[in-house]
């Protein structure tokens, strides 16, 4: 019998010292289909190797070993170098960095002509399915009112959330005109309710996040599925099957 194993997808984690970066490193070690070969952080790392993973400062990015996919959860000012490195090496990029400027978003579109690329505001697999359901509901229910209510912890400043706006874009693509409401209370990780209403009836589609690890798991899933794909701009829901 053959002992052949499917090759592991080699991951570079960019933004490794942040909350998402730390979750990615922890959860990747529990998977058989990926292996982290480099962790890149903004400042000089206190240790060069942690749990078998080589750590690099952002200024040393080009010294990183070969990788198949970079997963980027950093800051807008750190995004351009990792995008350039992926293009230079022909590697895929999965990014959840928010606050990108218009020229950076244009660079994402241009890069997708050369590498497989996924940028998303939310890496929950459940939200990816919710987005698809919202679009289908909007198509099937012309003329119904569409309202999106998002709830988050008191420390979240932006409103509506990026995820709410992405769900709204799905509703608009289906023909609806969404309205938004935002709540900030307690320590809510994230809740999104999309309501379609007509006289005498309404439909509610809801996603509740109770643990932030779901976003890191979704990004790792996307990276494993994106490796080796043709160049293009992908959505998380494109990679679910």
N, C-alpha and C positions, 0 to 999 in steps of 0.2 A: 504494500500500500504506500501511496505517496504521502510525504510529510510536507508537501509544498504549501506555503502560506501566502496569502495575498500580501503584496508589499504594503508597508505602512506609509501613509501620507506624511511627508516631512513638513513640520509646521515651524514657522517663525512667528513668535508672539511679539507684536510691537505695541508698546505701552504696558510692559510687563509689571511695572510697580504699582499700577492703578488697581482699583477694586475688580474690574473686569479681567485685567491681566492676571491677577493672582488667582481668580476663579478658573481661568483657562488653564493655567499651569497645573492647578490641583486636579481638575476634572479630566484633563488630557491623560494624566498618568493612570487613570482608571480605565482607559479605552485601549482596545487592541488594534484599532484601525488607523491610529495616528501616533506620531512621536514628535515631541517638541525638540528641535535641534538647536534653537537659539531663542533667547529672551532678550529683548531690547528695551531699555528704559532711558528716561531723559538724562539722568545723572549717572555718574560713575558708580558701577556696582560695588558694594562692599565685599562681595565674594564673586570670584570669576566663574565658579561652578557650584550650582546648588541642586542637589538631588539629581546629579548627572546631566543637568542642562547648562550649557554655556551661556553666560550673561555678558551683554555688551552695553556700553553707553550709546546713546543716539548718534554721537559723533563718530562712532566706530561701526556704523551700520553696514558699510560696504565690506567690512571684514567678516561678516557672517558666513557660515558654511552654506553649502547648497541646500535649497529648500524647494518644496513643491507649491506651498501656499503660505502667504503671510496673512495673519489675522491681526487687524489693526483696531485698537480701541485707545486712541491717544488724544492729541489736541490738534486743532486745525493747523498750527504752525509745524507740527511734526508729520503731517500727512503727505506733503509733496515728496520728501525724500523716500518714503517707503513705496509710494506709487512708482517713482522713477526706478527704484531698485527692482521692483517686480517686472517692469517693462524691460529693463536691461537684461534680466535673467530669464525672461519668458515664463515667470511664475504667476500663479493666480493670486488674486487679492480679495479678501473678505474684510470689509470695514464697517464699523459702527460708529466711527468718529463723527460727532455732530458739530454744527456751527461752521460748516465749510462755506467759503465765499463762492460767488458766481464763477470766477475763473477756475477755481478748484473743481467745481461740479462739471464745468466744460472739459477740464482735463480728464475727469473720470470717463465721460462719454468718448473722448478721443482715445483713451487707453483701451477701452473695451473693443476697439477695432483690432487690437494686437494681443490682448490677454483676456482670459476669462475673469470677470470681475463682478462682485456683488457688494453693493452698498445698501444698508438698510437702517432705518431708525429703530427697529425692534427685531430681535432675533428669536422671539418666542415662536415655536412651531405652531402653537395654538392660535396666535395672532395672525400667522400666515394663512391658516385655514379660515379664520374669521374674515379676513380681507376678501377672500374669494366668495364666501357666503354673502357678504354685504353687496358685492357687485352683482351677484346673481339675483338677490332679492330686489335690488334697485331696478334691474332690467325687467323683472316680473311684475313689479308693482308701480307702474307709471302713475304719477299724480299723488302718490302717498307722501305724507310729511316724513321727513327724515331728520332725526335728532341724534347727536352723538354726545354722550355725557362721560367725561373722564375724571377719575379720582386718583389722587396721588398724595404722598406724604407732604407735610407742611414745609419741607425744605426745598421742594421742587419749585423753581421760579417761573419757567416758561409755561404759558398757557395760551391756547390749547396745547396739549402734548404733541410731540412729533408723531406719535403713533395715532393719535386722534386725527391729525391732519392727513396721515397716510390712509386711514380708513375712510375719511371724507373724500379723498381722491378716488378711491375705489367706488364709493357711492356715486360720485359725479360721472365716472366712467360708465356706470350703469344707467345714467340719466337722471339721478336724483339731485336735489339741491340741499346739502346738509346744513344744519345749524349746530352750534357748539355750546356746551356748558362745561365749566371746570370747577372741581372741588379740591381743596387742599385741607387734609385733616389727618391727625395722628401719624401713624407710621405705615400707611397704605403703600404697598409696593407698586401696585398699578391695577386699575380696573377700568375697562372700556365697555360701555353699553351703547349699542346702536339700535335705535327704535324707529320702526316704520309704522305710521298710524294713519287710519282712515276712519270715517264715521262708523262707530260701532265695533271697531276691532283694532288691535295693534299687535305687532310682532317685535320681540326684543331678542337681540343677539348679544351675548355677554361673554367677555373673557376676564378672568381674575387671576392675577399673578400673586402667589404667596411666598415665592422664594426667588431671589435674583439669579440663582444658579441656572434657571431655565434659559436665560439669555446666553450664557457661556456655552451651555449644551447645544443650543441652536446654532451658534457660530461654529462650533467644532463639527457638528453634523454638516453644515454648509461647506466647510473646508474639505471634508472627506469626499463629498459629492462633487465639488467643483474641480478638484485636481484632475488634470488631463483633459478637461473639456475644451471645446472649440472656443476661440475668442468670442466675447459677447458680453452684454450687460444682462445679468441674471437677477431674478427675484428669488427670495427664499422659497416661495411656494413652487417655483420651478424645480426645486431640488428635493422635494418631499418624497417623491416616488422612488 
